[in-house]
Amino acid sequence: MAPDIVLVESDPPKYHYVYQILVDIMKSYSPHVTMKSIDEGIIDFEGTGLVNKKSLVEIGHEIKHRLKDEVGSWMSCNVGIAPNRFLAKTAAGLHKPDGLDVIDAGNLRQTLSQLELTDLTGIADRNQARLNAAGIYTPLQFLDAPSDVLRRRVFKSVCGEDWYKRLRGWEIDDVEHGLKTVGRQFVLDDMRPSAELVRSRLAYLCETTAMKLRYKEVCARGVFVYVRYANGDYWYDRRMFKSSFYTNQEVLRRALLLFNNRPQGNGYEREIGISCYGLEPSNINQISLLEEVNREAWLTEAVDTINSQFGEFTITFATSLGAKSTVKQKIPFGTTRYFELLCNRA
């Protein structure tokens, strides 16, 4: 379909380099910086008046100039300024790709009058349908809707009260959500994969999932495994275990207990995935009364140290070797939760 296409692999260290410059620039104005992804962040300026003598508009232009000076003249940046992060993100999207806009009490209604409901972050087709069912078709009507109507009729939960406040500039989204699951998935690179190839990819996914567990300093109690077949069928299984786990070997062993029970007559596997849940603080540094438990912890720590010094997967599962060069690391645009770990691996 595109015979002249040129495919270029992603370059995680390059993304990491620019990401660190962006973070350093943002933190030079306030210690309260939240990175929502590798290319989007929030600066909370509350309490920085003694340090920042310039207006927020001047600071916004300064950030744009610093990015061009410190990263490259081609670097564009959208800046939005508002009383809360929701309206700031809305302002940042008004004049892409290199805009700077302010939303405040003076222009809130005028700005919302120029937008559609789905232009608001968090309002997609389903929420738009809910609003339409209540006679709300525009952002201005959304703004004017009473809180009890949004809570009882539209969203039928406290989310309606949240939207009432969010649209009026109250900050209600500065909440850190706890880590619930850790996992990975992969669309298989062979249209007719052998059982050996599938197990190789699963072993790699389990290994990298265990690395994420240790990076976040948590253990897991549960495992979820799924398979999507070429004919469209979908299979999954999950299990909670009595003991927690965090090592490469234990994640793979427990995943295989489930994976080996998958249906065998549904055709070829097209996608596989694993998630660990039931997370709790890590006990890796707690000395056990059982010597075999201590040996497992010390061995894992030694392997992690070697891989950190000489490159990830210097020591790895033999079954993972074929997957190491195939299951590529993606750039995590949706979150920075594991970005440092992924860049170390790259």
N, C-alpha and C positions, 0 to 999 in steps of 0.2 A: 504493500500500500504506500510505503514511503521509502523507495529504494535509495535515496540520497541522504537519509537521516544519519546524523552523527551522534552516537551515544557517548556521554561523558560520565564516568563514575563520580559519585559524590566524594568530597574531600573533607572529612570531619575535622582534622586539625585546622584547616583554614576557617571553618565555621567557628571553631573554638577560639581562635585568635581574635576574630572580629567581635565575637560575643563578649570576651573579656574586656575589650576596649569599651564596648557599649556599657557594660556594667560599671566599669571604673568611672566613666563620665557621669553616669546617673548618680552614683554614690558620692560624687564630689559635691552634690547639692543637698543631699539628705541621706541619713543612715537608713531611712525607711523606704527601701526599694524592694519591690516584688516583681520577679520575672515570671510572666505568664507563659512565655515560650522563648525560643532562642532569638526571636526578632520582635518581641513585644514586652514592654515592662511598664511598671507603674511607679511614680515617685510621689510619696506623700510628704508634702511640704509643711505639715503642721509642726509648729515649734521651731522652725528654722529661720524665723524673722531676723534674729540677731546676726545670723551668718549670711543670709541672702539679702542683700540690699537692693537688688534689681527686682523689677516686676516679673511675674511669671511669664509674660509674653516675651520680655527681653531674654529671660533664661531659656525659653523655648527656641528662640532664634540662635542663641549661643550654642545650644546643644546641636542644632543642625549644622552650624559652621564647624564645630569641633569634630563632628563625624567626618565631614569632608576633609578637614586638615589631617586628622589622625588615622583615618581609614583610606579614604580616596575621594577624589573630586566627583566620582560617579555616584557616591553614596547619597541616596535620598532618604528622607525621614518624615513621617507624619507625626505631628504633635497636636494633642488635644488637651485643653485646659478646662476644668469644670469643678464643681464642688464635690463630686464623687467619681469613682472610677468608671461607672457605667456611662455617665454623660461625657466624661473625658474620652472614652473610647469612641462614643458616637461622634464627638467633635473631630477626632483624629481621622475619621473616615469621610468627612465632608468634602475634602478637596485632595484626593489622592492624585498622584503619588508623592507629592512633596509639600503638603499643606500644613498650615498652622491655624487653628480655629479655637475660639473660646465660646463656651456655652455658660451663661449665667442667668440670673433672674430677669435681666433686661431683654434677652433675646431668646429665651427658652421657647416661648409659644411660636415665635416666628420661625425658629429653626425646625421645630417639630412639624409645622405646617407644610414644610417642603419635603417631608419624608413619608415613606410607606411604612406600614406596620412591620413588615419583614426587614426593613432597614435597621430595626432595633435589635441589638444583640440579645439573643435568647427567645426571640419571637420567630419561629419557623412556621411551617404550614399548619401543624397541629394546634399550636397556641393561637395562630391567626384564626383558625376555624372556631376555637372557643370564644374568642373575642367577637367575631362576627355573629355568632349565635346569640350574643347578648346585645347586639345592635351597635357594636364598636367597630368602626371600619378605618379609622385614621388615628395616628399618634395623638392628635389633639383631643379626640374623643376619649382615647385611652387615659390621657392626663386628667381630663375632667370627670372621669368615672369615680363615683364614691368608693371608698375603701371596702365597705360591706358588700357592694355589688361585685367587686373584683374577688373578694375572699369567698363569698357564698355562692355566687352564680357562675363566675367565669372559671376560676382555678379551683374552687371548692376546697381550699386549704389556706394555710398561712402564707402561701406564695402570693396570693392576691394582695395581702397587706404589704408584703415585701415590694411588689411592683408599684403600689401606691406611693411608698416612700422613695423608691429608687428613681422614679420619674421626677420627683420633687427635689432631688439633690441630696437626700440623706444617704450616708454611707452604710450600707448593710452587707456589702460583698467582701469585706476585709476579714474573711473567715478562712482559716487553714483547715482543710479537710484531711482527716487522718488517712494513712495508707491502708487500703482494704485488701488489695490483691497484688500479686507480683507474677508476671508471666510473659510468654512470648508465643507468637504464632508464625507460620511460614507456609506460603503457597509453594508446593513442591515443584522442583525444577525439571522434572521428567514427567511426561504425559502418561507413561506406563511404568511407574516406579516399582522396583523390586522390593521385597520385604526387607532385604538388607539395606537398601537405600533409605527407606522410610525410617528404619530404626536408627540409622546414622543421623538423620536430620532431627529425630526426636531426642537422641542423646545430646546433641549440640544445644537444642532448645532448653533441655533440663539443666545443662551445665551453665548456660548463661543466666537462666532464671535463678539458680542457686547463688551465682555471683551477685545478682541484684539483691537477694535476701541479705547477704553478708554486708553489702555496701550500705544498706539501710539499717543494718544492725537489728534485724528481726529474725525470728524463727517462724515456721509455719506448722499448722496442725492438719490442714486439709489440702487435697490435690484435686484439680479438675482437669480432665483431658477430653479433647474433642477431635473428631475426624469429619471432614466434608468430602464426599465422594464425587467422582466425575459425573455420575448420573443425577446428582442433585441431592441424594440422601445425606442425612446428617445424623451423627451418633455422638453421644457424650456420656461420661460417667464421672462421678465425684465420690470422695470418701474422706471422712474425718478420722484421724488416727489418735490413739491415746497419748502418744509421745510426740514431741515437737522435733523438727529437723531443719537443717540448713546446709548440709554438705552436698556436693555434687552427686556423690554416690547415693545418698538417701533420697534425693529428689528423683533421680532416675529410677531407683528401685521401686519406689512407691508409684511413680507414674506408669511403670511397666505392669504393675499389678492390675491396673485398670485397662491399659492400652491392649494387653494381650487378650482381653475379653471382647474386643470390638468385632462386629460382624465381618466375616471373611468373604461373603458372596455378593457384596454390593458393588463390585467393580474396583477400579483403581482409586487410591486415595489422591485427592487434589490439594487438600489443605489440612494441616495438623496444628494443634495448639495445646499449651499447658498453662495452668495458672495455679499458684499456691495461695491459699487463703487461711483464715483463722490465725492471723498474724499476732505475735506477741513479742515483747522485748527479748533480744538475744541472750542466750545463756552460754555463749561460746567461751566467755572468760571465767566461768564458774567451774572450779575444780570439782570433779565428781569422785565419789567413793569407788566407782568402778573403773578399773584401769583401762578396759577396752574403750570406754567412752572418752577418757582423756587422750588415748592414742589417736582416736579419730579426730578430735579437736586439734591436737598438735600437728597431725599430718596435714589437715586442711589449712592451718595457719602457715605451715612451711611451704606448701604448694602455692598459696596465694602470694607469699613473699617472693618466691622464685619467679612467678609469672609477672609480678609487678616490676621486678628488676630487669628481667631479660625479655619481656614481651608476653602479652597474654597468650595462653594456650601453648607456652613452651612445654608445660606438662599438661596433658589433656587425656580424655578417654581415647583409646585406640579406635573405637567405633565412631568418634567425632571427627577423625582426621579428614574424611572425604567431604564433610560439610563445612569445614573451616573456611575454605576458599569460595564456597558457593552461597552460604547464607550470609549475605552482606549486611553490614550495619547501616540502618537508615538514619537520616538526620531527624531528630525528634522535634519537629516543629510544634507539636501540641503541648509539650511540657519540658521542663529542664530538670526533672526529678533525677534522672540518671545521666545527665549530660556529661558531667565530669568523669564518671566511670567509663562512658562510651568513648570519650576522647582519649582517655588513658589507654584503652584497648586499641584504638586506632593508631 
